[in-house]
Amino acid sequence: MGRRLSSPEVIASLRDGRFLVVGRAGMDLYPEPAGTTITQASSFVADLGGSAGNIAVAIARHGKDVGLVSVLSDDAVGRFVASKLAYYGVNTDHLHFTDEPMTRSSLAIAESRPDDANVVIYRNNASDMQLSQAHVSRIDFDGVAALVLTGTALSDGPSDRALETLAEAAQKAKKPVILDVDYRASAWQSSAVAAERTLNFTRKCDMIVGNDEEFALLATSRDRADGDGFALAREMAADGQIIVYKQGHKGCRLLLGGDIQQFGVFPVKLAKPFGSGDAFLGTLLARLQDDLSLEMAIREGSAAAALVVSRTGCASAMPDRHELASFMAGYASS
């Protein structure tokens, strides 16, 4: 395993270059009008979805150079996803298409409701899990700001091995490896496998972003088995990793070395309970490239998260710099 970067080296690398985001992108369907349940719906609106796709869009909305590394199904849904990525300004040079029988791009049907919102996800034989070492072995890290990985891509092969290859190549090129733990129980054989494989992979990462439940999961691995996610986060930070520990409505904590900083949230009227994490991370990275401090970038990521859950849609809800500034100014003056 190559040497991890120090916190100053990570921040310095993020100041310039293209972001490469790896993982799933799919089609989202939302019942219309907002508030309609899936069972009552007579019409739906389609948009881009999937954690990696949404993170890439959040970065692109700030005018940054970002590409998605993924595999889509070679059908109308896959082409819809590719078209939407390009529409939102995400580079598609590292998108691949598969025509393997019954391998499909993900589909999510999600209700825009503040309470009891149903989200139904179809990921049987998901195309993004077909990302292979052959797909990624020739990616050039010259001019790359950071490699951003989403943890669901570790849940099966060949995608898990492709992520290992990418992380090793990024380390060799001295580029930051950033992991959004992105735990989805339905994607994994078991929580034990998820904990073991993901915790092992975090050792290759310079920045780790996850919530209470995700760090608690990692702390149930055989190496730990105590379930104390925050204690694990503190150990990772003491070992030199940048840890962003999300706490839902309580905000988040930044752990650097032995220092811990707490950040609050921006209260909003909730439209739906999803999309905030993708907005948070994408905005955080984009604003770091604008030379903001890590602390200020986290605050802007929190504002973007609040904006997204106050709007319908996901990719389409990602704010640009001007929307974000106006939103934050409203809180500063209140």
PEFEN-V756473 format. One record per backbone hydrogen bond with DSSP energy under -1.0 kcal/mol. NH is the residue of the N-H (numbers start at 1). CO is the residue of the C=O. E is the energy in kcal/mol with one decimal. If there is no record, write none. Layout:
<<NH	CO	E> <NH	CO	E>>
//
This chain:
<<10	6	-2.3> <11	7	-2.3> <12	8	-2.4> <13	9	-2.1> <14	10	-2.0> <16	13	-1.2> <18	143	-2.4> <19	65	-2.4> <20	146	-2.2> <21	67	-2.7> <22	148	-2.8> <23	69	-1.7> <26	49	-2.1> <27	106	-2.4> <28	47	-3.4> <29	108	-2.8> <30	45	-2.5> <32	43	-2.4> <35	112	-1.0> <36	33	-2.0> <45	30	-2.3> <47	28	-2.3> <49	26	-2.5> <53	24	-1.9> <54	50	-2.8> <55	51	-2.6> <56	52	-2.4> <57	53	-2.1> <58	54	-2.6> <59	55	-2.0> <60	56	-2.6> <61	57	-2.4> <62	59	-1.5> <63	60	-2.5> <64	59	-1.2> <67	19	-2.7> <68	91	-1.9> <69	21	-3.1> <70	94	-1.2> <72	96	-3.4> <74	98	-2.7> <75	73	-2.1> <79	75	-2.4> <80	76	-1.9> <81	77	-2.2> <82	78	-2.3> <83	79	-2.4> <84	80	-2.5> <85	81	-2.4> <86	82	-2.2> <87	83	-2.3> <88	84	-2.2> <89	86	-1.3> <90	85	-2.8> <91	66	-3.1> <95	92	-1.7> <96	70	-1.9> <98	72	-2.4> <103	100	-1.9> <104	125	-1.6> <107	122	-1.8> <108	27	-2.6> <109	120	-2.9> <110	29	-2.4> <111	118	-2.3> <113	111	-1.5> <120	109	-2.9> <122	107	-3.5> <126	123	-1.1> <127	104	-2.7> <129	126	-1.0> <130	127	-2.2> <131	128	-1.3> <136	132	-1.2> <137	133	-1.9> <139	136	-1.7> <144	141	-1.9> <145	18	-2.9> <147	176	-2.7> <148	20	-3.5> <149	178	-3.4> <150	22	-1.3> <151	180	-2.9> <153	150	-1.8> <154	151	-2.2> <155	152	-1.9> <159	129	-1.4> <160	156	-2.1> <162	158	-1.9> <163	159	-2.2> <164	160	-1.6> <165	161	-2.2> <166	162	-2.4> <167	163	-2.8> <168	164	-2.3> <169	165	-2.1> <170	166	-2.6> <171	167	-2.4> <172	168	-2.2> <173	169	-1.8> <174	171	-1.3> <175	170	-2.8> <178	147	-3.2> <179	207	-2.7> <180	149	-2.9> <181	209	-2.6> <187	184	-2.1> <188	185	-1.4> <194	190	-2.0> <195	191	-2.7> <196	192	-2.3> <197	193	-2.7> <198	194	-2.2> <199	195	-2.2> <200	196	-2.0> <201	197	-1.8> <202	198	-2.1> <204	201	-2.4> <205	202	-1.7> <206	177	-2.7> <207	177	-1.7> <208	242	-2.6> <209	179	-2.9> <210	244	-2.1> <212	246	-1.1> <215	211	-2.5> <216	212	-2.3> <217	213	-2.1> <218	214	-2.2> <219	215	-1.8> <220	217	-2.1> <221	218	-1.5> <224	221	-1.4> <225	221	-1.2> <226	219	-1.4> <227	219	-2.5> <229	227	-1.3> <232	228	-1.8> <233	229	-2.4> <234	230	-2.2> <235	231	-1.9> <236	232	-2.4> <237	233	-2.3> <238	234	-2.4> <239	235	-1.3> <240	237	-1.9> <241	236	-2.1> <242	206	-2.7> <243	255	-2.0> <244	208	-2.5> <245	253	-3.0> <246	210	-3.1> <247	251	-3.2> <250	247	-2.0> <251	248	-1.9> <252	263	-1.9> <253	245	-2.5> <254	261	-2.5> <255	243	-2.8> <256	259	-2.2> <259	256	-2.8> <261	254	-2.4> <263	252	-3.0> <271	309	-3.5> <272	309	-1.7> <279	275	-1.9> <280	276	-2.7> <281	277	-2.3> <282	278	-2.3> <283	279	-2.3> <284	280	-2.5> <285	281	-2.3> <286	282	-2.2> <287	283	-2.7> <288	284	-1.6> <289	285	-1.5> <291	288	-1.6> <292	287	-1.8> <297	293	-2.7> <298	294	-2.0> <299	295	-1.8> <300	296	-2.2> <301	297	-2.4> <302	298	-2.4> <303	299	-1.8> <304	300	-2.3> <305	301	-2.2> <306	302	-2.0> <307	303	-2.4> <308	304	-2.3> <309	305	-1.9> <311	308	-1.3> <318	315	-1.2> <324	320	-2.3> <325	321	-2.4> <326	322	-2.3> <327	323	-2.3> <328	324	-2.6> <329	325	-2.2> <330	326	-1.6> <331	327	-1.1> <332	328	-2.1> <333	329	-1.9>>
//
